[in-house]
Amino acid sequence: MSGGAGRSGGRWVVHLDLDSFFASAEQLTRPTLRGRPVLVGGLGPRGIVAGASGEAKAHGARSAMPMAQARRASPHAVALPPRTAVYRTLSEAFFGVVRAAAPVLEQVAYDETFAEPAALAGATEAEVRDWAEAVRAEVRAATGLAVSVGAGAGKQVAKIASGLAKPDGVHVVAHGSERALLDPLPVRALWGIGPVAETTLARAGVTTVAALAALELGEVTAMLGSAVGTGLHRLARGIDDRAVTERGEAKQVSAETTFDSDLSDVVAVRRAVAELASSAHRRLVASGRAARTITVKVRGGDFATHTRSETTAVASTDLPALTETAQRLAVAALPDAGVRLVGVSYAGLTTAVQGSLFEDAPERGAAATVAVEDPETGGTRRPAPVAEALPEDARLAGEETAPDPGREWRTGDDVAHPAHGHGWVQGAGHGRVTVRFETRSTGPGRAVTFAADDPELSRADPLGSLA
């Protein structure tokens, strides 16, 4: 490893973040989209943006924005449904490269992680930059994707630095210069400050990190509480000695979906619950665990959210039993108005697997609970190990669904043709479907229009686009 003379004598934490991951994955595997604005997320009238390419962000589109609003902001953007299998495969390749360079990782999500490489203990800034560039090159070779890297004396600074490194760069914050980076930033930039804390500080005239750092500790804890205030005061002063540690296993697996229009009959709700129970079940089985608790979330047209849960002493992976229980709980939670959203989650996870769940009828409903959630706070993102973080992420939950039964093809579907190979649907309607035949390695491909019922067209595994 090259670098300047001497050693810095301090710790180095790095934060690695794949740039515009969902959209970049689509541009990678569908070359016609490279350099064009791309939006990934729900395509219905209630769809939410899961990810936006840099070209779309330049027009004001962003993650978590309603898809309709993002499409108005970037009218020429190509909007696509998410392809979880593609993202998971690329994510696993990314983490494989990073873990080889830094075995202990604190995975924040499917596309970002912290590391404190042993090789960088006491390293110079130049050596840190060389390490980051080497890893970035390996990630590019393994995945075809760009990763931005930030480095500093702690996790807070490293995270901010990786944002400054975007797109596709490295930013190293020299030891001792943390305050110069932090002071001008708004207090919301600090880890742990949300809207409530931001408002509380603003009432006291504290709007920048420098202003927060200038306060006495007692003043901060009086406003924000002892535990939160003490930690934030240290972060504002550039003190961050939190360790980089592996995260534990996810405590639940789940799937949910928001419907284009409210469901108004029990049959439709039961059908939706069965699909979600099956989706969550695949993640449960993939994790090698079984579930003791099933929770169903039902959000009505008035945005009030009701949950029902049931727990037994016997954990299981029995899909029919899990589905039947989820459907029963959902029917019990139905609101008077139509159903806007349904979610199914499995918890109480264990590697001890029994064949059948809820075999003991008297236990049914014994642990059922009812809750009403505030629609302003419903739905949160939970950091998790990469194997489960992608399906659990709120931006993707329930969005990757089968095509509408009322139509044969939808934009973004993966297609196979015996003569043309692998492709994807660019548009469909009026009995016709236009398919762009291309994969990661082909370069921009040819578009061909077929009859929608052409027998030579078939649905394809999305992973075929990685070839």
C-alpha positions, 0 to 999 in steps of 0.5 A: 500500500502506498502513502505518505510518510509517517503514521497518523496515530488515530483510528479510521472508520470508513463508510461505503455507500453504493451510489443510487443503488436501485436505479444504478442496478437498472442502468447496469442491467438495461444498458439503454437506460445508462445516462437517462433519468430512472425511477424505481418504485411502485408504478400505481397511483399510490406508488412511492419512489424507492430509488432515483438515478443521479439524472432524475435527482438532478430534476428534483426526484428523490427516494420516498417521494410519491411516484406521481410527484417524481414523474412530474419533476422528471417527466422524461424519467423511465419508471420501473418496478423494483427487482429484489432478486437483482438487487440482492445478488449485487448487494451480496457481491458488494459485501463480499468484496468489502468483507474481504478487505475489512472482515468486521462490518456494521451493515446499515442497509443492503447498499451501505456499511461501516468498517474499521479496517485493521490495516488502517490503524494509525494510517496516514490520510494518503494510505486511507485514500489508497485503501478506499480507491483499491476497494472501490476498484474491486467493487466496480470489477465485481458488480459494475457499480460505483461506490462512494467512500468516506473516512474519518475518526468516527462513524458520524464523520465517515457517514457525512464524508461519504455523502460529500464523496458522491458521486463515485468518489472518496472523501477523507476527513483529516484527524483534528478537522472534524469541527471544520466539517461539522460546525456549518452543518444544520443540526439535523445532519447529526445522527439521532436528531429528528424533526422533534429534536430539531424543532426543540433546538430551533426554539432555543435558537440552535440551528447549526452544529456549531451552535449546539456544540457551543452550549453547555452539556446541562443546557442540551440535556435540559432540552433533549434529555440526559441520554440523548442530549449527552450523546448529541453534544459529544457528536456536535463536538466531533467526539465519536468513539462508538465501535464498529460492530456486527449487527445481530440477526433480524428480529422479524421478516415481513412484506407489505403492499399499498394498493392502487385503489382501496380493497372493499371485499374480504375475498380480495383482502384474503388473496392479498394476505396470502401473497404477502404471507408467501413472500415473507415466508420465502425470506423466513425459510431463506434465513433458516429460521421458523416463526412463533408470532404472526402479525398482520397490519391493515391500514384503512382508507382513513389512514388508521392502522390496525394490527393483530398478532398471535403467538404460540409456543411452537415455531414453524415454517408451515406456509398453509398454517401461517397463511390461514392464521394471517388471513384470519387476523386480517379479517378481524382487523378490517376497518369500516372503510376500504383497505389501503395497505396490508402487511404480514410479518413473522417474529419470535424467530428461532432455528428450532423448527416444528412441523405445524403452527397453532396445532393447539386450538385453545391457544389461538388468539391468546396473545392477540393485540390491537393497536392504532398507529399514527399515519405520520410515523407508520413504517420505519426502516430497520438496519439489518444484515444484508441477507434480510435487509433488502426485503425488509426495507420500507422502500421496497416492501410489497412493491415487487409483485406479480403483474396485474392479472388483468393485463399480460405484461407491464413495463419492466417485466423480464422477458425471454425469446428463443431468437432474441434472448433476454429482454425487458418490457418497455411498454405494453397495451392494445394487444401489443408489447415492445421488448428491448433485448439487452443485458448487462454485457450486450450494450444497448439492445434492439427494441421489437414489438410483438403481439401480447399473446405471442407464444414465443414470449415468456417471463424470464428470471430477472437474474438473466439480465446480469449476464 
